[in-house]
Structure formats: C-alpha cells, structure tokens
Amino acid sequence: MEQETLFKGRDKRKKGWFWMDNDYLNGYAKYFGAVGTAIYVSLCRHADNETQKCFPAQETIAEELGIVARTVRKYLGIFEQYKIISIEREKDSRTKKWLNNVYTLLDKDCWLRPGATVAYGKTTGNKQQKPEATGDKSQRQQLPNKETHINKTHIKETNIATPERCGYQNPRSEYMLKRKNEAKKKVFNHYSGIPNKCALCGIEDFEVLTIDHENLDGNKHRKENHLSGGVATYAWLIRKNFPIGFRVLCNNCQIKIRKNQYGIIENPSVAGKEINDLIELFKQVNPSYQKLFANKTQRAALERLVKQHGFDKIKWAIEVLPKTNRIKYAPTICTPLQLEEKLGNLIAFVQKERSEIAAKKIIKI
C-alpha cells in the first residue's frame, strides 16, 4: 500500500498567480540582485495579463517588500534605462496633480543587457566586497548562481550590449543638463558679463567656470538654504535676484584659494589683497596672526568692516592697537572679529584719551 501523500502541489487552474519571463531569472536576476529582482517580481504581480501595464505606487511596492521608496525609485530608473520597463508620467487634467506612474513590462526582445557580471552579491549601483576581504565571519560567502539551461534562454557573457553601444540616452538626463546650462549661463552673464570669464585669471572656457562665494563660506550657505549644489545653487541665485558676495572663477583659481596655507593666491583680487594687508598688521598684537589668513570668520569680519568704514579707517584702528592694548581700561583687541565687536568702544576710548591729552597732557597716543 502506497504511503498517503501529506502535501498537495500547486494547482494552476486556481486564481492568484502571475507569470514572468524565464530570461530574467536566467541572466538578469544576478545583475540586479535580490532587491531589484523582488521589485521586478512585484511589477509582474501587479501587471495586467493582457496589456502588461500596472500603476502601483512606489510606497506600495516598498511596503510589500519591506524596503524604502527611495530604493524602489532607484531600480525603476535602472529598469527603464535597460528597457525592461517603460514609464509613463501623467497629470490629472482637472486637478493638475501627478497621478501614479504607469509601468509597462516590455517584451524581452527589447531588453538591453547590463555591461558587467555581478558576483559576490554586488548589484547595480551597490558595491560589496567579498566576505574574506572585509573579515566579516558572520557573512556567508556567496557562490555564483547556477544557471538553468532552458532552450533559448541561456545568456552568453560575450558581446554584451550596453545602453551606450545601442545609442540609448536617458531623456531625463538630457533635460537636466540643458536646464543646468541655461541657469548657469544666466548667472555667469550677470556676475562676469559677456563673454563669461574667470574674475582672477581671465580664462573664458565655459566648461571650467563655476560660481564662487567671495567670503569662502560656500558650505555654510548651502546648508542654511538646503542647496545640493549645481542647478539648485544657480536657481537660488536667480530667484534671489543675484545677491552680492558671488563671483565667477575657474576650477584652478578655486583650488589655489583653498589649498594655499594662508588663503593667499598667486593673482589675488584687490579686495583679497587688502584683507591680507590688514591681517598682516595684527602681527604686533597677535603672535598667532598667521592663522587669521585661513580663518573664514575673521576674514569675513574684516570685509564687513572695510565695506562699512573704509580701508583707511580700519587700517588706523589696527595700527593703534599696540598702544591701546597696554592702557588700563582700554578694550583689548587681538583679532578682526574682536575689532568688529569693540570698534565703537575703541573709538570712544581714543577720543576720550585725546581730550585728556589736550586738557592735562597725561597720555599720548
């Protein structure tokens, strides 16, 4: 008597199943990795059997797989690049709001093969090392996938067709590049005139020119305004009607400014040379005055003082410090930032002492 079967096999006559191409699992799955494959499986599950179209929200796919929506967007873009799917973006004609994207699963004859074999768990866009390289004993070494040689589904590794070889370009990338160059040209025309050129060396190569923060506070400015650089910075300048404090420099001049030990460049602008000359005057009251050259906060304080009071008046204020710092009750000033904070006190003290000199001839400054 045969043993009674305890388990029941799947019945394809019942509903609740979907299909996907064998070619994907026999070659493409190892390129896109487990996460990418899971996202493609989710698209197959949502796709209509007749039209092969689906429109699940990215958040829905992420929730199904226990991942974040950002990862879903990343792999959807990769699938579109390799023509595994097409993405249609539409707006509601009445509310003008973006609707869910419509994804069409393309026939395997349209697919482009990725350009490199992925091994040791590496997926497109993610780099992982071998377990023995990282020393992680908890990570199991992953062996190459075993390929099932179904008729006409085995993919050879020679003559791989990449998107570049097939002449395919992402239209979104072309649009973003065009938008960036238009904004960049508009900003450069304002800050450097026509033709666009570097404010220091005069080079007119548009490809090597970039916008520069005169106060050397680019990181602070981008963090405060939540700018990622590039298009975002140019758009911000246009939106704010081209504020002061910016100039056009080439990449070489920017590197010279930031790599020089004291912030002095070979061909400094007039404003930069004046600031360096004023910092040099602090030598009499600050033994560590050389650190002031590369200090953005101290340089910015001097630039504000010069802009508000003029170069000659600030030079006089610094030259008088060696005498006033030795006098009792006089404000002690050793840095440009202290000078900015106590300039009023310094001027009032000097005027008071001069009045006493004229009346009693007690102190001479």
Secondary structure as UniProt FT lines:
FT   TURN            12..13
FT   HELIX           22..23
FT   HELIX           24..28
FT   HELIX           29..46
FT   TURN            49..51
FT   STRAND          53..54
FT   HELIX           58..65
FT   HELIX           69..81
FT   TURN            82..83
FT   STRAND          85..88
FT   TURN            93..95
FT   STRAND          102..105
FT   HELIX           108..110
FT   TURN            120..121
FT   TURN            124..125
FT   HELIX           131..134
FT   TURN            137..138
FT   TURN            151..153
FT   TURN            163..167
FT   HELIX           171..192
FT   TURN            199..201
FT   HELIX           206..208
FT   STRAND          209..213
FT   TURN            214..215
FT   HELIX           218..224
FT   TURN            225..226
FT   HELIX           231..239
FT   TURN            240..241
FT   STRAND          246..250
FT   HELIX           251..259
FT   TURN            261..262
FT   HELIX           270..281
FT   HELIX           282..284
FT   TURN            287..288
FT   HELIX           289..292
FT   TURN            293..294
FT   HELIX           296..309
FT   HELIX           311..319
FT   HELIX           321..324
FT   TURN            325..326
FT   TURN            328..329
FT   HELIX           336..360
//
